[in-house]
Amino acid sequence: MTVERSSLLDRCTFPPAGTPVRCGVSGGADSSALLILAVAAGCEVTAVHVDHGLRPGSDRESEVVARTAARFGAGFEAHRVKVEPGPNLEARARVARAGVLGHGALVGHTADDQAETLLLALLRGAGPAGLAGADPSCRPILALRRAETHELCRAEGIEVVDDPSNRDPAFRRNRIRHELLPLLDDIAERDVAGVLARSAALFGEVAGVLDELASAVDPRCAAELAIAPRPVAAHAIRTWVMSETGTSHPPDSAVIDRVLAVATGRHRACELPGGWRLSRHQGRLRLHVPGSVSG
């Protein structure tokens, strides 16, 4: 193991040596570094490439990943999924990829990704759970910087895939990466991405405390929501609504206000995103699926 890999591994959170892991590897520098470091950590690695078929030549990228996996002694799987062009393309592609990778698979997100995720959450008006960014449990290189993954790949002399969609300003994350973060660096006269990544970790600690407190509150009970501190009630509501509706984005503050207005008796019912409706009957809150008849 080289000195470079050793210094990076000290900041990673891979499972114990000998643990079988599936790593999502697109062929870019971040996911390639994930593969290299997972092997260096002693894990039994299978590199999984998912081709969304969204651009010409994407099918050949699996060959790049296969060569990298073979060089470092990892297993390899190639999968192809179909994602139709249209709204929310990035989100739908992520869902399709996650379905192939399966629960617990490792992905190569860095501190820079975490900073971008926090800024996206701020733009959505997210609460502490959203501002905590991505779940660190399946992101073992989250403390590394994007520049470090690129340098590792250069030092190892491996081929990496350049995804042109990462520069497409049609995607909000790309504008944050290429426009907003450099501007913030200039204004703050410091490396803002590192600061934001640390802030996300702090929000994660806050969200953990709220998880514990909110678990004692029944979000279907209007009386319990009415007497709980608003941050705790809001967290309980967000967890419940996300679980019941299957949405990946927590309700924003405006939605929480509407739910609490029903819980405290100021309104009998309210509308929620996605066509869902919430009503109150005999002190209990109920969510109604879109298109259903509710009283």
DOGULO-237641 format. One record per atom (N, C-alpha, C, O): residue in one letter; x, y, z. Coordinates in steps of 0.02 Angstrom, whole numbers, plus 50000, padded with zeros to 5 digits. Each point is the difference from the previous one (the first is absolute). Example, Ala and Ser with C-alpha at 12.3 -4.5 7.8 and 13.67 -1.06 7.14 Angstrom:
<sites>
A506604971650390;A499555005950000;A500455006050000;A500524999950033;S499305005449931;S500425005950003;S499615005550037;S500255005550008;
</sites>
This chain:
<sites>
M500424994050000;M499585006050000;M500445006250000;M500475000550040;T499405004249917;T500415006049994;T499865004750058;T499494999550033;V500975005249977;V499905005050053;V499385004149986;V499645001750046;E500244999949890;E499425004149982;E499354996550021;E499565003150030;R500394990549955;R499404996450019;R499934999650076;R499455000750027;S501114998250008;S499984999550073;S499745006450031;S499594999850046;S500655006049931;S499795006350029;S499265001349988;S499665002950042;L500104995149900;L499295000949985;L499574995150041;L499465001950025;L500774992049982;L499614994950037;L499905002050073;L499494998350030;D500985005449998;D499935002250070;D499385004250010;D499755000450056;R500005002749891;R499415004350005;R499374996849971;R499485003349995;C500574990449988;C499434996449972;C499674995650052;C500284998850053;T499124998949932;T499614996150049;T499764993449969;T499414998350002;F501064998049968;F499824993649971;F499864994850054;F500255000650056;P499344994449928;P499884994650048;P500644995950010;P500495001049964;P499524994550086;P500614996250014;P500244995949940;P499614998049957;A501045000850042;A500304995949947;A499644993249996;A499834997050051;G500075000849888;G499664993749989;G499255000649989;G499674995249982;T500065010850029;T499285001149991;T499845000449925;T500315003949964;P499214992250012;P499795000649930;P499625006649990;P499545001550038;V500655002449912;V499655006349987;V499885000749925;V500404997849959;R499045005350024;R499845002049932;R500135007549994;R499745003950039;C500654998049912;C500175007049990;C499715002449934;C500134997049947;G499475008350055;G499765003049939;G500575003849966;G500265004850029;V499944993049912;V500575003149965;V499795002149931;V499864995849956;S500115010750033;S499815002749935;S500605000349953;S499925000349939;G500684999750090;G500615000949960;G500305006850010;G500575001249977;G499075003450056;G500285006550016;G500524999550055;G500104994650029;A500245010949986;A500554999850048;A499764998350071;A500334996350035;D499105006449986;D499764998850068;D499854992650011;D500234997050049;S499385000049906;S499814993050010;S500594995349987;S500044994750030;S500415007349925;S500604995949989;S500445000050062;S500284994950019;A499785011050013;A500375000550063;A499674995750054;A500344996850040;L499005003349962;L499634995750047;L500214992749990;L500144996550049;L499875001249889;L500194993149985;L500724998550024;L500124995050033;I500345009549949;I500704999050018;I500084999650076;I500354995650026;L499335009050010;L500085000350072;L499644994350036;L500234997750052;A499205000249920;A499654994350031;A500434993749997;A500024996250048;V500315002849895;V500464994249994;V500585000950048;V500204995250034;A500085010949970;A500575001350045;A499804998950072;A500434998350041;A498935002849976;A499764999050068;A499904992650016;A499854998250058;G500234997549892;G499944992850012;G499304997249990;G499884994250017;C499675009949956;C499324997549988;C499994995449939;C500425000649956;E499094995050042;E499884995849941;E499535003849954;E499395000150010;V500895003149939;V499645005149962;V499724997349935;V500334996349963;T499045005650024;T499704999149934;T499835006949973;T499605003650030;A500704998249914;A499855006349968;A499384999249956;A499984995549958;V499525008850051;V499384999549963;V499925006249957;V499965005650025;H500014993449909;H499905005649954;H499284999849974;H499764994849978;V499905010950026;V499315000549976;V499995005049942;V500165005950009;D499654991849933;D499965004349941;D499275002149991;D499564995949989;H500325010750015;H499335002749992;H499825001149927;H499425001349984;G501064998149971;G499875000849929;G499785007049981;G499625000949953;L500635004150083;L499765006949990;L500435004049951;L499815005549980;R500774991749999;R500425003649953;R500374995049956;R500114994350021;P500085007749920;P500354995549954;P500664997650030;P500385003950029;G499764989749963;G500634997250024;G500014998250073;G500514997650024;S498935003350011;S500014998550072;S500104992550013;S500244998150053;D499574997849899;D500084992850009;D500734998050004;D500174994950030;R500275009149939;R500714998350000;R500345001650067;R500554997750014;E499115006450027;E500305001850064;E500064994050047;E500444999950043;S499134995249948;S500054994050042;S500664996449988;S500264996650045;E500025004149894;E500644996849986;E500565003250040;E500464996650022;V499505010049987;V500495003650041;V499974997450072;V500524998750030;V498885000749996;V499924997650069;V500244992850006;V500324998250049;A499534997749901;A500214993050002;A500764999550003;A500274995850037;R500085008449925;R500734999850001;R500275002150068;R500474997050026;T499245008350003;T500235002250066;T499874994750052;T500434998650042;A498984998349956;A499844994750048;A500494994249993;A500244997450051;A499915000649888;A500474994449989;A500695001750026;A500334995850030;R499895010349958;R500675002050023;R500084999550075;R500524998150025;F498945003850012;F500065000050073;F499704993850033;F499934999750061;G499904995449899;G499774993650027;G499295000150027;G499834996150044;A499755008249929;A499305000350022;A499554996349950;A500184999249942;G499244998650082;G499504997249956;G499685005549959;G500105005950013;F499504992249938;F499705005049956;F499314997749977;F499904994249983;E499635010650015;E499344998849972;E499825006049956;E500155005750017;A499534993049926;A499765005349956;A499244999349993;A499754994649986;H499905010950022;H499275000049994;H499795005949957;H500335005149997;R499114994049968;R499725005549960;R499285001150021;R499614995350006;V500225011150006;V499315001850018;V499765005349951;V500405003549969;K498954997050024;K499715004949953;K499695005650040;K499554998950040;V500695007249948;V499735005950032;V499795004849944;V500415002449962;E498944998950034;E499755004349947;E500185007350012;E499985002250058;P500195001649891;P500125007250008;P499375003450026;P499444997749988;G500655007950048;G499435003750026;G500175003250066;G500585000350019;P498915002250016;P500115003450064;P500314995450052;P499914993949998;N500465009150048;N500314996350056;N500434994249976;N500024994750031;L500345006549914;L500404994649970;L500524997450049;L500084994050007;E500285010650027;E500524997950046;E499724995750056;E500284994850017;A499165007450011;A499704996350056;A499774993149977;A500104995150036;R499605004549906;R499764993549975;R500584995449984;R499964993950010;A500595008949964;A500594996049986;A500304997350065;A500224994250002;R499795009950051;R500264997750064;R499584994350028;R500274995150027;V499075005549967;V499564994750025;V500124993549962;V500044994650030;A500035005949904;A500124994049960;A500674996850019;A500054993950006;R500465010250004;R500664997450019;R499984996750068;R500284994750011;A499385008650036;A499954997250068;A499654993349999;A500174995550039;G499335003849918;G499654993649995;G500454994449977;G499914994350022;V500575007249936;V500484994949977;V500534998650053;V500164994250013;L500095011150018;L500544999150050;L499754996250061;L500374996050028;G499025005449993;G499734996650059;G500185003650064;G500455004250002;H499204994150052;H500095003250065;H500714998750026;H500254994449997;G500065010850029;G500654999350031;G500595000649953;G500574999650023;A499315001449913;A500555000749953;A500385006550014;A499705005050022;L500954995049966;L500415005850012;L500025004449938;L500034997549944;V499975009150067;V500045004749944;V500555005150015;V500185001150057;G500095001949890;G500605004150006;G499875007450007;G500285004049962;H499314998050085;H499875007150011;H500535003050046;H500214996850049;T500005009249935;T500535003550037;T499725005850040;T499405001450000;A501055002050036;A499805006050038;A499725005449954;A499565003850019;D500704996549919;D499735004949952;D499284998449982;D499585004649995;D500264989049996;D499314998049987;D499565001850059;D499435002249991;Q500834996850069;Q499615001550060;Q499845007550004;Q499455001950019;A501045002349964;A499885007250000;A499465001949950;A499575004150015;E500474992949926;E499495001549948;E499314997750023;E499505003549989;T500474990750044;T499364997450024;T499705004650053;T499395001150000;L501035001650044;L499755004550051;L499715006349968;L499475002450020;L500875000449930;L499755006049967;L499354998649963;L499545004150001;L500414990149967;L499374998149968;L499444999650051;L499435002149987;A500724995150072;A499504999450053;A499795006950025;A499415001150014;L501065003549991;L499835006950020;L499525003249951;L499535003550020;L500594995349916;L499575002949948;L499294997150004;L499525003349980;R500424990550044;R499344996950008;R499665002150065;R499414998650009;G500965004750036;G499725001850065;G499974994150047;G499534999550040;A500964996049956;A499994993950040;A500145001550073;A500295005250017;G499514990150027;G500155000450071;G500664996650015;G500394998549954;P499765000350111;P500654997250019;P500164993349966;P500574998849982;A498934997050010;A500144993549968;A500235000949928;A500474996649978;G499225008049986;G500205001349931;G500685003449996;G500404998649956;L499735005950092;L500635003650001;L500584995650023;L500585001949993;A499274992250034;A500534995350019;A500324996949938;A500524996850006;G499185004349936;G500304997549939;G499894992649991;G499524997150024;A500954999849940;A499944992949984;A500194995750060;A500425001950041;D499264992349964;D500124995250054;D500734997649996;D500194997149949;P500215003950103;P500704998049996;P500124992550005;P500554997649986;S498944998550034;S500114992950014;S500224996049939;S500364995150006;C499425007049934;C500204996349940;C500455004349955;C500074998749940;R500245006450091;R500435004549963;R500675000650036;R500125005050034;P500304990049961;P500614999750041;P500545005149983;P500465001050040;I499505002349901;I500515004949983;I499735007250007;I500245004649968;L499254996250074;L499665006550005;L500465005450030;L499865006049991;A500674992150043;A500465004950028;A500535002249950;A500385004750014;L499654992049929;L500515001749950;L499745005649955;L499405001049994;R501065002549974;R499825005249953;R500044997349928;R500364995349986;R499265007849971;R499994997949930;R500695000449968;R500194995849960;A500195009350058;A500685000749973;A500434994150020;A500454997949962;E499434999350097;E500404994350024;E499834993649962;E500454996049986;T498925003149996;T499834993949962;T500305000449930;T500244995049973;H499765010949998;H500315000849934;H500754998850004;H500294996949955;E500035005750097;E500724999150007;E500174992650011;E500504997649974;L499094998850064;L500124992950011;L499974996249934;L500434995849986;C499065005749973;C499944996649936;C500595001649954;C500244995649964;R499995010650038;R500595001849960;R500624996250025;R500394997549960;A499695002250107;A500584996650028;A500004992549983;A500534997049990;E498875000150007;E499954992849983;E500024998849925;E500074994349978;G499885011149983;G500054999349928;G499414996449968;G500094996449951;I499315004550077;I499424996549973;I499585004849957;I500005006150011;E499674991149941;E499555003849957;E499365001650037;E499724995650034;V500045010649960;V499365001850031;V499535002849946;V500225002649949;V499144996750064;V499485002249954;V499845007450013;V499925002050058;D500045001849890;D499785007050004;D499275000449979;D499844999149941;D499725002250108;D499295000449986;D499815007249984;D500015004250045;P499844997449892;P499855007049982;P499385002750034;P499925006150005;S499634989650018;S499405002450034;S500175003650065;S499605003950026;N501004994850001;N500215003450061;N500155007449989;N500115003750048;R499894998449889;R500115007149985;R499385003349971;R500015005949982;D499444990350013;D499395002649969;D499645004750048;D499774997750052;P500175008849931;P499675004750046;P499254998950007;P499685003350040;A500054992149921;A499294998450008;A499874996750068;A499435000150024;F501084997050006;F499944996750065;F500225004950054;F500555002749998;R499024998350051;R500135004950053;R500644998650038;R500375004550017;R499764989149996;R500614998250036;R500625002549963;R500485002350032;N499514997449902;N500585002349961;N500105007550006;N500575002350003;R498905001549999;R500065007250009;R500285001650069;R500395004750009;I499394991550041;I500285000950067;I500754998450000;I500405003650030;R499794991049936;R500704997849998;R500445005049963;R500545001750025;H499245000549917;H500445003949956;H499905007650006;H500435003949979;E499004998350050;E499875007150005;E499965002450072;E500355004750020;L499214992250019;L499885002550068;L500584998850047;L500215004750034;L500064989349968;L500554998650047;L500625004349986;L500305002650047;P499914998149889;P500565004549989;P499865007250022;P500445003450025;L498944998949965;L499825006750022;L500045000550076;L500255005050027;L499494990050008;L500035000050073;L500724999850024;L500175003450049;D500264992849918;D500714999950018;D500305007049995;D500375002250043;D499445001349903;D500275006749988;D499755004850053;D500395004150026;I498974995549991;I499715004650050;I500304998650069;I500185004650036;A499874989049982;A500234998150066;A500765000150006;A500275000050056;E500075000049887;E500734999749998;E500254993850037;E500495000350037;R499174994149951;R500204993650029;R499674994449962;R499585001249956;D500604992750060;D499714994149968;D499334998550034;D499984997050053;V499485005049915;V499344999550031;V499744992850000;V499644998250046;A500544997849905;A499734993249997;A500174996150063;A499594996350026;G501025004449998;G500194996550062;G499605002350059;G499814996050043;V500065010549961;V499605002850054;V499294997249998;V499714998150051;L500005001849889;L499324997649992;L499944992650016;L499514997850030;A500994998349951;A500004992950016;A500004998950076;A499664995550025;R500745008550010;R500014999550073;R499335002150030;R499774997250049;S499925007949921;S499345002250023;S499484994449991;S499584998950043;A500474997549901;A499544994449988;A500084994750055;A499514997250023;A501115001649997;A500124995150054;A499685002350065;A499724996050037;L500325010549977;L499695002750061;L499234999449996;L499684998350049;F500045003249892;F499284999249992;F499804992650009;F499464998550024;G500994997049956;G499864993050009;G499944998250073;G499584995950019;E500855007150023;E499954998750072;E499345002750028;E499684996850041;V500135009249936;V499365002950022;V499424995549979;V499544998850038;A500494998849900;A499474995749974;A499954993650041;A499464997350011;G501125000250012;G500004993950041;G499635001150066;G499624995750022;V500505010150009;V499655001650062;V499255000849987;V499594997550039;L500245005849906;L499295000949984;L499674993349986;L499424998950018;D500944996549949;D499734993249988;D499794996850066;D499464997250006;E500985003450043;E499864996850065;E499405003350035;E499564996650025;L500435010149974;L499445003550033;L499344998949963;L499484999050031;A500555001149903;A499394999349960;A499724993050002;A499404999049989;S501024996050026;S499754993150003;S499504999050057;S499614995250000;A500405009450048;A499534999650056;A499345003649985;A499554999950042;V500395003149899;V499405003749981;V499634996149947;V500294998149949;D499065000850062;D499584996849949;D499755005349952;D499585004150019;P500674996149919;P499805005449954;P499274999649978;P499745004749970;R499944989850045;R499284999449984;R499565002950055;R499405001049991;C500905000350067;C499625002550058;C500055007750001;C500535002850011;A498915000549977;A499995007349998;A500235003150065;A500355005050000;A499444992150056;A500175002850066;A500754999750012;A500295004750027;E500034989849954;E500724999350011;E500395005049957;E500495003050022;L499294997849915;L500345004949957;L499915007150026;L500465004049996;A498964997450032;A499855006850022;A500435002150060;A500175005950006;I500024989450037;I500385001850060;I500764999049991;I500395002550040;A499814994049908;A500714998849989;A500345006549976;A499695004049966;P500954997150052;P500375005749972;P499984999649924;P500044994649971;R499895011249997;R499914999949928;R500534996149962;R499834996349954;P500825004450062;P500504996149962;P499894992450006;P500124996349953;V499665001650107;V499884992850010;V499384997849962;V500004994949966;A499465009150039;A499394998449963;A500124999949926;A499764995649964;A500635009350011;A500145000449928;A500394993849977;A499874997349946;H500615000650094;H500404994149982;H499564993749998;H500074995949955;A499485003550095;A499554994250001;A499555000149938;A499884994749970;I499875011150012;I499565000649942;I500384998249936;I499754996249958;R500865006550035;R500394998649939;R500134992549993;R499924997349945;T500274999550109;T500144992849998;T499384996149981;T500034995549958;W499405006350071;W499374996549986;W499785001049928;W499834995249965;V500175011150013;V499775001549932;V500444996549948;V499754997349951;M500915002950059;M500454996849952;M499884992449998;M500014997049946;S499885000050112;S499884992850004;S499344998149966;S499974995149964;E499515008950048;E499344998349974;E499945001349925;E499684996249963;T500635009350014;T499925001949930;T500544997249954;T499924999949939;G500634997950091;G500544997349959;G500435005349966;G500414998349957;T499515008050062;T500415005349969;T500704999950028;T500114998050057;S500375004149903;S500705000250022;S500195006850029;S500535000750031;H499045004349959;H500145006750026;H499545001650058;H499394999249994;P500895002950063;P499575001550057;P499575006149987;P500195004449962;P499224995950068;P499565005849992;P500345006450024;P500384999950049;D499495005649916;D500315006450020;D499615003250057;D499494997450023;S500755008449998;S499705003350059;S499275001949988;S499604999850046;A500245002249892;A499315001849985;A499534994150010;A499445000850025;V500774993349954;V499604994050010;V499934998450074;V499454998350023;I501105002350014;I499974998750072;I499505004750033;I499624998050044;D500395008349936;D499525004950029;D499284997949987;D499585000550044;R500284997049896;R499324997949983;R499794993950042;R499434999750024;V501034995649985;V499844994050040;V499875002150073;V499534997650031;L500895006749996;L499905002150069;L499365004150008;L499704999850054;A500105003849895;A499365003650003;A499424995250006;A499515001450034;V500544992949933;V499494994850007;V500044996850069;V499484998850032;A501134999749990;A500094996850065;A499735004250057;A499734997350049;T500345009349946;T499775004450054;T499285002349991;T499755004050040;G499914993549909;G499305001549991;G499845006449963;G499425001949995;R501095001549979;R499875006149962;R499704998649932;R499665004249971;H500484989850003;H499714997849936;H499804992650007;H500274996350041;R499245001749920;R499784993150003;R500424995449956;R500064994150014;A500235008749934;A500394995949953;A500465004649961;A499945006150002;C500544990849962;C500455003949958;C500264995649943;C499994993950004;E500255009449945;E500294996549943;E500764999550009;E500325004550026;L499954989849952;L500724998850002;L500274999049929;L499614998549955;P501045002150036;P500284999049932;P499834993149973;P499924995250038;G500055004449896;G499874993649968;G499284997849999;G499854994349984;G499695010350034;G499294998350000;G499754996850064;G499414998250005;W501025001050044;W499794997250064;W499595005150039;W500075006049991;R499504991450054;R499595004450042;R500044997550071;R500014994050013;L500005010750035;L500024998250071;L499375002650033;L499805005749989;S499894990050052;S499405002150037;S500064998050073;S500434996150020;R499125006650020;R499984998550072;R499304997550017;R499505002949980;H500484991650058;H499364997250022;H500094997150070;H500424995550010;Q499195007050037;Q500034997750069;Q500725000150028;Q500224995350032;G500125010249954;G500665001050028;G500564996149965;G500575000150024;R499274996649920;R500514996249964;R500095002849930;R499525001949967;L501114998450011;L500155002449933;L500044994049953;L500234994550018;R499555006749921;R500004994649951;R500225002749932;R499795005549980;L500634990749985;L500215001849933;L499584996149950;L499904994050007;H499875009549941;H499584997049948;H500394999949935;H500285005149980;V499744989249987;V500374999349938;V499685004349946;V499405001250003;P501005001149948;P499735004249947;P499414996649964;P500044994149982;G499425009750009;G499424997449964;G499504996550044;G499464998249976;S500715000750089;S499534996450043;S499475004850026;S500105006150000;V499334991250021;V499475004050030;V500115000250074;V500074994750032;S499975011249997;S500135000650071;S499495004750032;S499725004449968;G500184994450096;G499525004150035;G500345005350042;G499665003950033;
</sites>
